[in-house]
Each structure stands twice: as structure tokens, then as C-alpha cells.
Amino acid sequence: MTLDWMPIKTTPLTLGLPLLAILLLLQATTLPQRLDYWLYDTQITSTPAPVNDDVVIVAIDEKSLDHLGRWPWPRDTHARLIEKLDEAGAETIVFDILFPEPSAEDPTLAAAMTQHGRVVLPLYLSPPSHNYLISEQLPTSSLAAAASELGHAHVELDEDGVARGLYLLNGLGEQLWPSLALAASERHGNIAAPSGSDAPPAFMNVRKHYRAVPMAGGAGTLPTYSYAEVLSAPSSPGLFEGKTIFVGATAPGFGDILPTPFSGLNRPMPGVEFHANTYSALVSDELIRALPEEASLAIAVLAIALLSLLLPRMRPARTLGLCLAIAVAVIIGHTALLYGAELWLPVSHALLMPLLAFPLSSGLRLAMTNRFLNRQLDDLARGPQVHLPEPSRRHPTQLLEHFRALLQPEGWWLSEGNEVYTACRLTADDIPTLEQGRWTHASNQSWLSLRRYGRDYTLGLLLPNDISREAIQRYLRRLSLASEDTGLRPAQPRENVSARIERVRVATERMNNMQKFIRRSFERMPDGIIVTDELGVIRFANGHIEEWFQEPMPSLSGLPLTRLLEGHDPRETPPWHETVSETLTLNQSRTVDLRIREKDFLIHFAPFSLPESHQSGIIANISDISELREQQRQHREAIDFISHDVRSPLVSQLALIEQLKRNPGQIEPAQLEQLGRLARRSYHLAEEFVQLARAEQLTETRFYECEFLAIVENARDSVSEQAAEKGIQLVLQGTEDLWLRGNAELLERAVINLLTNAVQYSPRGSTVNIQVFLAGHQACLTVSDEGSGIAPEELPHLFDRYRRQKSSELSGIHGTGLGLSFVNVVVEKHRGEISVSSEIGEGSAFTLKLPVTNPLGHS
């Protein structure tokens, strides 16, 4: 804490972090987006774009439907329209009418299109029907061949349902189609499409180059002529010569209608008119490019940085002016980009930040002042402080004495100027060039130059040249031994209120040192600590108690200790209340076992009394001994395993060898076979024991990229001979490479154990199915057999160490009880899971799941 810290002021950190948090929260709402749309619509509609003189709409309106009959019209009708417009000198004819189905009049329409030479037809991307993938809905082949260009008719609707723009390129995979307006213009070749290795899959809908369209006005703004009138009237070169004609539906309820910034939902615009507006803006270079969201966030972060740096330095009366100035600057910048550079930059985040910063900064000033005063006044009633002498104030002789006691150096040196106080195995020739107050380390020598009381001292240590040397030297570098007496006095606050707050802070800091020291000491202890009053009511508990008992700290304070213990480990002899009460009444310590949520603890009750006070209570120290108990249990199981399972075949081998020695001339093959079987069993037991120990010591430092299907195939090949001896068929299903990070050797051993068990417990002539597949982000293996199954009461203990199935032992199949335990340990080390399902008489299925490194495959 700096001496000139002013707690009543906001700081860049206290103001900037809340503003950043608000920015993140706004990202999860639609408010910024709606504000951006409103600001864009307001500016676009206030200054409509000019209409290009070369754009004309031929509308399929109600009058045309009345004269020409119900839709669809014969396609030779469209051919006659093209001929009319060709005679009138139309340069380009753009149809916003889909022709996906073949017709008998297609040759006539195709001939008219070919005769004109500049006819653009639309296509649409949509699934042909429900439950089908998206596909291209193209015109018929003859019409597509006769068209000069094909363009997509898609218009992008924003989240509020309003059409403000479209993508110039849209299609599936590498085949990107221009929009109708782009296809009708001369600029098609200037728009780049993805190619090469960056090209997307052929089934993916790809959209590129979004552009916002500045409208010339609402529906009906562009020059529009009725389809029927154009078809029936004489040729009109004055109306259509050299112009681009958009042909499409405008009749209500017929064709697509789009809400726009000019109309909203009240007077939607026909799709053909939207494409005509797009063409008008395109040829006039007025299409607007939307900047990415990252640019908007960058402007917002810049606004937060300015506000965080400037507001804490300003008087409260001027903060409102600064916030309004930044908001106005943001709006001016938005307008300049929109009209000057045809760029649409969403600025809602940057606009909201100054509007929210003013009340936030004002509230922070009041809240911080009020909170600080309340906290400091409350702390005045707390206990005395504890003072730890600073090492920088200790005399060098005292420092050397403490270093010798703590670090046990092999040699030392202390001198003042040319006067040597004490030395051992170090000489003046060993002293390197030193910097005041900084340690200099040379191999196993550490030297320090200190200034105390106007005198210069040199202190040196000769450290043990072992692995502890680097740790000791890092520790020495952390020590602050330079004199901190700079002679500078802290700046005194000038304001009356600030001076009072500073005095309260200093007094409170002195009184709180003791409590901070005690609390931090308790929190740093490796054991759980509970402190009660003289009635056994909890008054303090450290973080370990909250974690182990899973009780929130507020509920622990004021809770009787006996109730806490009875709620988590109820017992009758001796009851908890008796242990706690005897600790208080007899003033004697107690040590009791405690079990919480399958974990073992040791709780030691010690009575205490406060000095110069009648208050007393209990300090309960709780130690987690679960790992120790587990090690003891494993040690006992290992001894039992070695004493019985390992010794038994060895004793049998020795007895058989003694028998053979007595009758060396009558050695029968059966005896040799029995001796070999016992030796193999001994080897198998030792191998299982060693493999389990290796699995338990496995860490992720020994992981590497490995392919799961290859591991399973190798395991199957290792067990195939054993399966063939019983006529069991191993059927492997799985063709997909599944890559994961792990230890292939131990994984293969685990799979071999599963397959060996399946073969061992399966009847002759049966089948063992092996399935390898991907489920989500997990590589899965299922090994299922046609054996006798596992009893339900044995399933919960199937993976316990040294556990054997009773049914297997009775049937003469003797195992070690380590195979499945090894599999379970390997799976846990790989952060996976294993499960088993079994039905008596129907067989068992073991399923193993491991996380893959790349769910979509390995590259």
C-alpha cells in the first residue's frame, strides 16, 4: 500500500474493470445491436441515396395478373417481353423469377434470351424438401445455357427482421454465385472467391462480401412499368434504351416482400425492387461495407481506456461534459465513415460506455468513501497488532548469525571496510564486484553489500554445492535487506476530510496487524482449524474446514461444534458431545478418528484460555490422513497377496522339485507340465504386480500421440493364439483412426487384459466382439463375450485390487485379482472411464472411453 494512496478517488483500475464487465454483459444482450440498427436506419433514411438513371423495373403487378391470367404464365410470354425490351434497346434484362421446372416453351424463351445476349436469371439455395440437404435450385439447363449470367436472389435479413443488405457471393463450397445485381454489372470479375486449400466442403453454404444497401427510398421509388403494359404497348426506346431492366413480382401476396429501413413492417419492399436498389448503389459505388465486430469492440475498449484514465483525474463537475463529448465524437465518427468512406462501424458499445461511466464513477466515489470509513471504524475495535522486525533494519552481525542457524553454510565472511569481523573458508580475494543492497551469486558463493548506520558492510556465504543451492539463492534474492530509511516523509493530504480518513487508516492498520497475522497463519496451515468459545460454539474456521465439510463459512460461524461433527460422522461410542464437553470441563486434550465423505481424518481437541481474560475454548486441529490410510490398506493387501498368491505356486514348485529329485529316473511329462504351469503362474503374478505398479506411477509427462485402433489391433493379435486354442473368434469392428494422447504400451496392456478375460471366461466355439468407435469427443472400446456373466453383487467390486469373482474361482478359473484393477488405473490416468454391463448366462460387455485429441480426425 503506497503512502499517498487516496481511498476516496476512483482509479483507472476500479473504473475500467466494471466498464469492461458491463461491455461483456452487453455482448450477451441485443441492446447494442438494436441501437446500431436504429442509428444506421436514422442516418440512411435521413439522406436517401440517388437513383441511377439506368435502372428500370418491369413489375408483375395486379394489373398484369388481371390481363395475362393466373400465374405461372407461359414462358413464351416472357420471351415476347424480352423481344419487346430488345427492340426498345434494353442493355441488360434481369429476371427475379425462378425457372427450376422444365417447360415446353423453354426453347422459345431460350431463343429470345440468346437473341438479346444479356439476360440474367436467378437461382436459389434451399433444400428440395424437408429432411434434405441444401442444394442449388438452378434454372433449367436450356435456360441456364442461354443466360449470360446466373445470380443468387438471396437477401439477408438482420436479427430484427429488416433487410439492410446482402452477400455479393453465395453458394455451396467453391461454387459461389454473384448476386443478381453483381451479375448484371460489369464488376463481377473484381470480387474474389475462395480457392485452393482454403476452399470449403462442397456441401457447405458459403457467403462472402456482405454489403449494406443504401436505399433510394421506400417501395415505389424506382421507375416502374407494368408487365402487361410493356408487353401490349409499342416499343419504347425512350424508356428502356441502354438501361438495365429488373423483371419481378410486386403484386401484394405474390413474390417476396422485404421490410427495409424506410418501411419497416408497414410497407415492405418487393424483392425485385431491393435488387434494383442494390444494382443502383453498386454501379454508383455506394454500397456500404460493414466493419467486423472486433473493430466495434476495439473502439469501445479505447473509450473505456480514455474514460478510465481521465475521469479519476477530473473534478466531479466536469465528468458529465467529458462523457457527453466522447459520445458526440463517437456519433460524428460513425457518420463520417458511413457517408465519407461507405463503411458501417457499429458504435453502440462505444456510445454506451461514456453514458454509463458517469453514474458509475460518481457511485464509485461515494461507495468507496463510505465503505472505507465503515471498514476502518469497524476495525478500530479489533485486537492489538503483531510486529515482525524488518530484515532491512537488522545489524549485519545479527543477519549472519541468523543465516548460519537457518542455512547451515559451509563458510562465511563479514567485514566492515577493511576490518574483518569473522571469516570461515572465505577470503578477501573471493569478494566480487558488488552492488549496494543486491545479492551477487558466483557458483556456490553469495555476497551482499549493506549500508547500516552510515557504515558499509560486506557479507558472504559459502553454500553447499548441491541441489539446494539454487533454491537458497532464489530465497536470498527475495529478501529485502537494503535499508529502507530514505528520509522522505509521506505526503500529507490537504483536504480536511482526506486528512481524517488518513488518520483513521493509519490507526486501523496498526491495530489490525495482529489479526491479519493470525488469520493468514491459520489459512496457510496444512490442517483444518476450528476455534470455539467456552460453550463449544464455532467462532472461527479456516478454508480447509469449509472445503472438507462443504459448509459455507457464514453457516459455520455460530454453529455448535458437536452438531457439525454429528451431522457428518454420527457415532455412539464415544458420542461427540462427550468428547467436546470433557475437553472443556476436564481441560484435557483428546484425539479422535473422523470420517467425512469417504475420507479419513484425525481430529485433535486442545483446550485454551486467552491471557488476561476469563474466556476459554477449544482449538480443534483436523488432519487429512486418507492417503496414509489408503497406503496402509494397500500395504496390507500387498502383503496378503505376496504371502498367499505368490508363495502358493512357489511352494508347490519346490515340493514338486523335491519329488523329482527323489526319483530322478522316473520324471514324467505330466510332472514337467505341472512344474511349467506353476512357473508360468508365478511369472504371471509377478508381471501383473509390476504392471500395476507401473500404471500407478504413470504421469502425463510420459504421454504422446497414439492411434487407438492400432493399439486395439495389436492387443487382438496378442490374444489371437489364446483364442484359437479354445476355438473362439475375435471379431473387430472399427475402421476409423482415433488419435489420443496417452501411453500406448500401457493402453495395449489394458486392452489385452480385457480380451484375455473375455477369452478366459467364454465357452469354446463362441465369439468375442470388439467394437472401436467415436462417441462425441471420446474414443470408445467395447469388448463383449458370450460367457456366463457376472453376478450383480460382484459388479460394484469388480475393479477392486486383489478381488476375484467367486463364480470364477469355483469353476476352476484362477486369477490374480489385479488385471481389471490395472485396467481401471490406466483408464483413470488417461482421464477416461470404464463401465461394465452383464447378465447371468448371457455374457458381459466392458466399455472403455478415452478423450481424443481431435474429434474430427488426426491430420
N, C-alpha and C positions, 0 to 999 in steps of 0.2 A: 504494500500500500504506500503510495507516494505521499509526501508531507503536504503538498499543495493541492491535494485532491479536494474538489468542491462537490459534495454529495447532492446539492440542490440543483445542479445543472444537468441537462441531458448531454449525452456524449454520442459521438458517431456510432459507437457500438450499440448502445441502448436504444437508439432511434433507428439505426439501419437494420438491425436484426428483426424487429417487429414489422418493419415495412417489407422486408424480404419474405417474412412469413405470410403477410397479407397478400403479397404477389403470388405466392404459391397457392394460397387458398382461392384466389380469383381464377387461377388456372382450372380449378375444378368446377367453376360455375360458368353460366352462359352470359353473365352480365357484361364482361368486356367485349365479347363477340357482338352482342346486340348493340352496344354503344358504338363499336366500329361500324357496323352496318348503318346505324342511324346517321353517324357523321358523314359517311360516304354518300348515302342517299340524299342527305340535305345538300351537300355541295354539288352533286351531279345534277340534281333536279333544278337547282337554282340557276345553272348555266347549261342548258341543253347543247348537245353537240350539233354542229351544222350538218345539213343534209347534203350528201353528194348528189350532184345533178344527174349522174349516170345510173341511178338506181330507181327501178320501177317495179311495182308489184302487180301481177295479174291474179286477182282474187277469185277463188271458188266461193262465191257468196250465196246468199239466199236466192237472189235473182237468177243466178246461173243454174242453181238446182231446180228452180221452177221452170226454166226454159229448156234445159237439157235432160231433165228427168232424174230419177234416183241414182244415187252413187252405188257402185262404180260405173263410170261412163266407158263406152267402148274406147279402146286405145287408138282407133283411127281418129277419134275426136281430138285427142292430144296431138296426133300427127298433123291434123288440119291447123291446130293452134300454132305449132312450130312453123308450118308453111306460111301462115299469116305473118308471124313475127319475123320470119326470114325475109319475106317480101318487104316488110317495113324497115329492114336494115338493123334488126337487133343484133348486137355483137355477141352476147352470151345469154343463154337461157338456162336457168337453174330451176329444176323441179324439186319441190318439197313434198313429193308424192311417192310412196313406195310402190314398186312393181315386182314383188317377190314371186308371184304366181304366173306361169306361162299363159298366153292367150293367143287366139287365132289371129288377132290383129297385130301381133308383135312384129312381123316382117314390115308391115306398113309403117309402124311407129319407128322402127329401126332405120328404115329407108329415109324418113323425114329427118331423123337425127343426123344420119350420115350426110345428107344433103346440106344441112346447116353447118355442121362441123364443130360447133361449140355448145354442146348440150351437156349439162352436168346433172347426174342422177344421184339420189340419196341411197344410203344403206343404213342399216340399224343393227346394233348389237344387243341381242336378247336371246334367252332360251326358247327353242321352238315350242315347248310346252312345259308344264310342271314336271319337276324331277329330272330335267335335262340340264346339261351344262350350257353356259352362254355360248352363242355362236353368231357368225356374221349372217345377217339377213340381206343378201345381195339382190339386185335386180336380176331378171332372167338373163341367161347367157348372151342371147342375141342383143338385148338392150344394153347390157354391160359392155359388149364389144363395140356397139355403135356410139356409146357415150364418150365424150372427150375426157371426162374426169368423173370419178366417183368420190363423194364426200359423205361423212357421217352427219346425221341430223340430230345428234345429242346436244342438249343444253343443260348446263349444270345448275341445279337448284341448291342454294345455300341452306344452312341449318334452319333458317326461319321460313323456308319455303319460297323465297323470292329468287328469280333468275337475274343474276347480275353479270354473268359471263359464261364462257365455255372453254373447253380444251381444243386447241388448234389441231392436235393429233390424238386419235383414239383408235384402238384396235386390239387385236389378240396377238401376243408375242411380238415378233419382229414386224408383222404386217400392220403398220399404223396408217390409218386413213385420215386425210385432211378434213377439216370441217367444210360444210357447203360453201361458206364464204371464202375460205382459203383456196378451195378447189377452183372457184370461179375467178380468182385473182391471178395475177402474174407472179405471185410471190411464193408459190408452193415449194419451189426448189430451195428457198432460203431457210426453211425450217428443218433442223437436223433431227433425225430419228436415231434411236439406239441401234447399235450393230455390233458384230463381233462377239467377244467373250462376255460382254455385258448384256447381251440380249436376253430377255426374259423367256420363260417357257411359252410354248405355243398356245396353251390353254388359258394364259393369264390375261385379264383385261388390263391394258396399259393405257394410261392417259398422260399426255405431255403438253407442256406450254399452256397453262391456264392464263387466260386474258379476260379482264373485266371489260364490258362493252359500254361506252358512254352513249346513252340513247339520245336520239334526236327529239324525243318527246313520247307521249303516250301512244296508245293504239290509234291508227289512222293518220299519223303524222306524215308518213312517206306517201308519195304519189301512188294511187291505187286505182286500177281499172278492172271492171267486171269481166270475168272469163267469157261470159255469153256475149257481151257487147263487142269485145275484141274479135271474137270468132265470127260474129254476124256482120260487123261493120267493114267498110272498105279498108284497104291497107292504109296505115297512118305513119308514114316515115317521120313526120314531125314529132310524134310522141315517142317512138321507140328506136329511131336510128342511132346506132353507136352506143346503145345503152345495155345494161345488164338487167335482165328480166327475171324476177323471182316469181314462180308459179306455185301457189299453195292455197290451203283452205283458210277462210276467215269467217265462215258462217258459224253462228252460235251452235254449240253442241256438236260441231263437226271439225275434226282435226285437233291438234294440241293447242292449248292456251296456257300462257305463262304469266304469272304475276311478276311485275317489274318494279323498280323504284318509283316510276311515275304513277303506276296504277295500283300497286298492292294487290289485294284480292277483290277490289271493287270493279276494276275494268281491266281484265287480263289482256295480254297481247298475244295474237296468233303466232305460232312458231315461225311461219314464213316471214312475218314482219320482223321477228327477232333476228333471223338470219340475214335479212336485208339490212337491218341496222348494223349488224356485225360487219357486213361487206362494206358499208359506207364508212365505218370507222377504220377498217383495215386499209382501204385504198387511200384514206386521208392520214394514215399514220397516227391515229388517235386511240388505238387500243391500249388499255391500261394493264401493266404487269404488276401482279400482286407480289410484294416482297415477302420472304419467308417469315415464319413466326419468330425465328431466332432474332431477326432484326428488331421486331417489336419488343421482345424481352430485353435486348441489349439497350434500347432507348430507355426502357423502364428502369433497368439497373443503373444507367447513367443518371437518371433523375433521382433515384434513391441516393446515389453517391453524393450528388450535389446537395440534396436536402440534408443528408446526414452530416456533411461537413460544414454547411453554412448555418443551419438552424441553431445548433448548440452555441454558436458564437454571436448570435444576434439577440437583441432585446425582444421581449415578447411582443411589443407593439409593432415590430417590423416583420415578424414572421408571416403574417397574413399577406402582406404585399409581395413577399418573395414567392409564396406558394401560388398566388394568382399570376404573377409574372411568368413562372415556369409553365403553368397551364396554358396561358395565352401563347407562349413561344411554341409549345407543342402543336397547338392548333394551326398556327401560322406555318410551321414546318410541314404539317400534313397537307395543307392547301397548296403550298409551293411545289411539293413533289407531285401532287395529283395533276395540277394544270401545267406545270413547267416541264416535268420530265415524264409524264404519263406513268407514274409509279404510285401504287396504293400501299401505303405503310400503315398497318393497324397501330393506332397510338392510344388505345383506350387504357392500357396498363400505365403508360407514362402519364396520361391525363389524370388518372385516378390517384396516382401516388402523391402529388402535391395537395390534392383536395383532402386526402386522408392524413397527410403528415402534420397539418396544422393542429387539428384536435389531438392527434397522438402526442405531439411534442408538448402541447400545453398540459395534457393529462399526465405525461411522464414527469414534468416538473413538479406538479402538485403531489403525485403519488410517491415519487422518490423522497421528497421532503418529508411528507407525513410518515412514510414507512420508516425512514431513518430515525426521525425523532422518537417514534413509538418504540422502535427496537432498542435504541440507545437508553431510553428511560427505563425500559423493562430490564435491561442488562445491569442497571445500577444496583439492583438488589441481589446480584449474584455474588458468589464467594470470592475469596482473595485470589491473587494471581500466583503462578509459579514462574520463577525466573531461572533460565538456563544461561550461565555465563557464555558470552560470545567467545569463540576461539580467537578472534582477532584482538581481544583485549588481554589474553594470557601472555605471561612472560615467556621468552624462548626457553629458559631452563625448565619451566613447568611443561611447556609443549613437548620438549624432548623426553621428559620423564613419562608423560602420558603415551607418547608414541612407542617408547620402549616396552611399556606394560601391555599395550594393545597389539602391536605388530610384531614384537619379538625380532627386531632386525639383527643381522649378523654383525653389524658395525654402525658407528655413528660419529658425528662431528658437530661441535657447537663452538663458535668463536664470535668475538666482538672486535671488529677491526683486525689487528694483528695478535690479539690476545686469545689464546685457545682455552676455552673453559673445560672441555672434555673431548676425548677422541678415542676411537677404537677401530682399528683396521682401515681407517681413512686418514689421508694426509692432505696438506695444503695443495700438493700437486694435483690432487684429484678434483679440485674445485673448478667447475667450468664457468663460462661467462653467464652471469645471472641477471635476470630482470626483476626489479623490485616487486615483491608480493606474488610472483608466479613460480610454480614448480618447474624445474628443469630435470628431465629424466634422461640418463645416459646408461643404457643397458640396465643393470640391477642397482644403479645408484640414483638417488633422488635428492636434489639440492633445492634450497629455498633461501632467498634473501629477504630479511624482515627489518622493518624500522619500528623501534619501540622507544618511546620517551626521548626522542632525538638521537638515538644511537642505532647503528647498523649492525645486524647480527646475520651470521651465516649458519644454516642448519643443514646437515646432510644425514642421509640414512643409507646403509648398505643392506638391501633387501635380499631375501632368499631367492636364488636363481631357479625358480620352479614355476609351475603353472599359476601360482597365486600372485606372482609378481605384477602381472598386468592388471589384475583386479585391484591390488593395493594402490598402484599408481593412478588408476582411474579414480579411486576413492580420494586420494590426496588432491587430485585436481579439483574435485568438487568442494573441498574445504575452503571456506572463506577466511584466510588468515591475514590478509592485508589490513592495515589499520584503517578504520572507517571514520576516524575523527578528522573531518575536513575543515572544521572551524566555521562552517556555514550554518546559519540559523534558518529554520523553516520560515517561509513567507507567512506573515500573519494576515488573515482575512480582513478586508477593510469594512465590509458591511457588518452592521450590528448583529443581524440575525445569523450571518455566517460565522461570526466570532463565537456566538453562543453555541452553535452546533458543533464547532470545532472543539470547544472546551468539553462539551458532553462526550464527544467521540474519544478524546484522549483519556478522560476519566474512565469511561466504559471499557476501553481497550486494556487499561491496566488491571481492571477488576476481572476481566474475562479470561485472562491468560491461563489461570489455574483450571478453569472448567474446560477450556479448549484442549489443554494438555491431557487432562484425564479422559475426556471423551475420545480424542483421537487415539490415545493409548488403548482404550477398550476396543475401539473399532479395528485397530491393527492387530489385535491379539488373534492367534490362530484358533482359539477356542471360543465357544459361546459363553457370554457373561450375562447373568441376571443379578440385579441388586434389588432387595426387598427392604421394606421398613420393618418395624418391630412386630407387626401383625402378619408378616408373611405376604404382604401385597407388593406386587412388582412396581418398582419406581423407575427402573432403567433396564434396558436390554440392548445388546449390540446387534449388528446386522446379521450375524450368524443365527441368532435365535429367531429372527423374523423369517429367515430363509428355511431353516430346518423345520420349524413348527408351522410354517406357512400361515402365520398370523400377522396381519398388518400392525405396524408399530403403534398406532393410536389405540388399538384394542388391547395391546399388551400392557400398556401403562394403566395401572389401577386394577389389574386382574390378579386375584389371589394365585400364588404360585402352585398351591395344591390343586386348584381347579384346572390350571393349564396342564399339569402333569397327568392328572386323572383323565382328562379329555383325550390325551394322545397315547397313554400307556397305562390303562387301568390295571390295578393289581390289588390282591387281598392281603398278602403277607410279604413284607410288612406294608401296610397302607401308606400312601404318600403323606397323609396328614400327620401320621405318627412320626415319620422321619423328619418332616419340616418342624413340627412342634418340639420334638426333642432337641433339635439343633438350637432352637431359641431358648427353651426352658432350661436345658442342661448345659447350654453353652459349649456343646461338643460338636466336632466335625463328623460328617457322615459321607460315605462313598457308596453309591448305588448304581447298578446297571439300569440302562434306559434304552428302550427300543421305540423308534419313531419311523413309521412308513418303511418298514423292512430294513432299516439301518440301525446299527448298534452304536450306543453312546455310553459314556461313563460320566456320571454327574457327581460332583464333589460339593457338599454343602459346608460352608465355613461361616461361623458367626463372627460379627464385627460390631464395634461400637465407635461412634465418632468421638474424637478428642474434644474435651471441654464441652461435652454435651451429654444429655441423657439418652439420646437417640441411638438405637442399635438396629440390627437387621441381619440379613443373610447375603453372602456373596456365593452364588451358585456357578461353578465352573463346569461347563459341559464339553467333553472331548469326543470327537468322532473317531471311533475305533472300529468302524465297519471294515476297513481294509485289513486291519490287523486280524479281526475275527475271520474274515474270508481266507486270509493266508493260513491261519491256524487250521481252518476246516480243510483247505486243500492239502495242507501238510499231513493231516491225519489220513485223508483219503489216499494220498500218495503212499504213505507208509503201509496202509492196509492193502493197497494194490500190489506193492512190491512184495510184502510179506506173504500174500496168498497167491495172486495170479502169476507173478514172476517166479516165485520159489517152487510152486507146484510142478510145472513141467521140468524145471531143473532137477528137482528131487527124483522125479520119475526117470529122467535120463541117467542120473547117477546110479539109481537102483538097477536099471537095465544094463548099464555098462558093467557093473559088478557081476551081474548074472552071466554076461558074455565072457567075462574074464575067468569065471569058474569053469566054464565049458567052452573053451576057445575052439574046439574042434567041431562043435555042434551049432554053429551060427546059422540060423535060418533066415531066409529073405524077409519073412514077416517081422522078425525082430529088428532087422535093419530098417525096414519101412517104418516101424513104430518109432525107432530112435530118430529117424529123419523127420517124422511128423512132429515129435516133441521139440526137436531143434528148431524147426520152422515156426512152431508156435512161440517159442522163446524169442526168436528173432522178430516175429510179428509183434509181439507185445512190446519189445524194446523200441521197434520202429514207430509204433503208434504213440508211445510215450514221448519220443524225441520229436515227432512231427507236431504233437500238441504243444510242446514247449516252444517250438519254432513259431507256431501260429500265434501264441500268446505274446511273443516278443516282436511281432510284426508291426512296423510303423509305415506311414505313408512315404517316408524317405526311400523306401525300397519298392515303390510303385513305379510303373512305367506303362506305356501304351501297349495293350494286348488285345487280341481278337478273340471274342468269347466262343464263337462257333468252332474255331480251330482248336481251342482248349478242350471243348466237349468231344470233338472228333478224336483227339489224341487219347482222351480218357476212355472212350469207347474201344479204341484199338487195344488199349492196355488190358481191358477186361474181356475182350472177344474170345481169347483162348479158354478162360474160365467158363464163359457162357457156352462155348461149343462143347465142352465136356458134358454139360447137362442137356445139350440139345436146345438151348434157349436162344431165341432170335432177338438180336438187338436192333430195333428199328429207330433210326434217327430221322426226325422231321425238322427241317430248317435249312434255308439257303441264304439267308441274309447275314452279311458281315456286321457284327455288333462290336464296336470298339469301346473299350473302357480303360480306366487307369487302375491298375492293380498288380498283384504278383501272380504271374501266370503259373509258376511252379506250384504254389500252394493252392491256387484255384483248381488246377488239374488234379491235385491230390484229393481235394474235397469232392470233386465230381466222381473220381474213381471210387471213393468211399461209398457214395450214393449208389453207383452202379454195382459195386461189389455186394452191397446189402441186398439190392434188388435181385441179383442173380442168386445169391445165397438162400434167400427166403422164397424163391419162386419154384414151382414144381417143374419137373422135367418136361421138355417139349413146349413150354409156354413162351410168351413174348414179353419183352420189356420195351416199352415205348419211351423214347427220348425226344422231347419237343424243345426246340430253341426258337424263341420269338421275341419280338419287341412289343412292349406294352407301355405306351406313354414314353417316359424318359428312363425306362428300366429294361435291362436285358434279362429275360426270364428263361429258366430251365425247369422243365417238369419231367421227373422220372417216375413212371408208373409201372407197377408189376401186377401179376395175377396170383400173388401169394395168398397166405391165409389171413392177412390183415393184422392189425394191432388192436388190442383191447382198449376200450375207451378210457379205462382207469390208468393205462400206462402212457397215454398220449401226453399229458402235462409234464411228465418226467423224461420224455424221450431223449432230450438233448442234455440231460444231466450227466456229469462226469462219472465214470465207472458204473453207469446204470445199464442193466441188461433186462431184456424182456423175459418175463417168467415163462411165457409160452415157448420162446425160442430155446431157453435152457432145458425145458422139459422134453423138447423134441430132439435134443442132441446137438443143436447148433450153438456152439460156444463162442462168444465174442469177448472183446476186451472191455467194452463199455466206453471206449474212447473215440471210436470212429465218428459217430454223429456229434459228439461234443467237439471234435476237431472241426467238422463242417460248420457248426454253429459259430465257433470262434472266428474262422476265416471269413464267414459272411459278415459278422459284426465288424471286423477290422476293415472290411470294404464298404462299410456303411450301407449294407443291404439287409435283407430279411429272408427268413426261411419259414415255410409252413408245411403242414402235413395233413392230409385227409385220408382216412382209412375206414373200411367196412370189413367186419369179420367175414371171412370166406370169399371176399371179392377183391382183395388186394389193397395196396397202399399207393399213394401218389405224393411225392415230395416236390415242392415248388420253391425254387431259389430265385430271388430278384436282386439285381445289382444295378446301380446307376451307370448309365452310359455317358460317354464324353460328348457325343454328337448324335442326338436322336435321329437326324436326317441322313446319317451315314458318315463315313470317315473319308476325308479327302487327303 
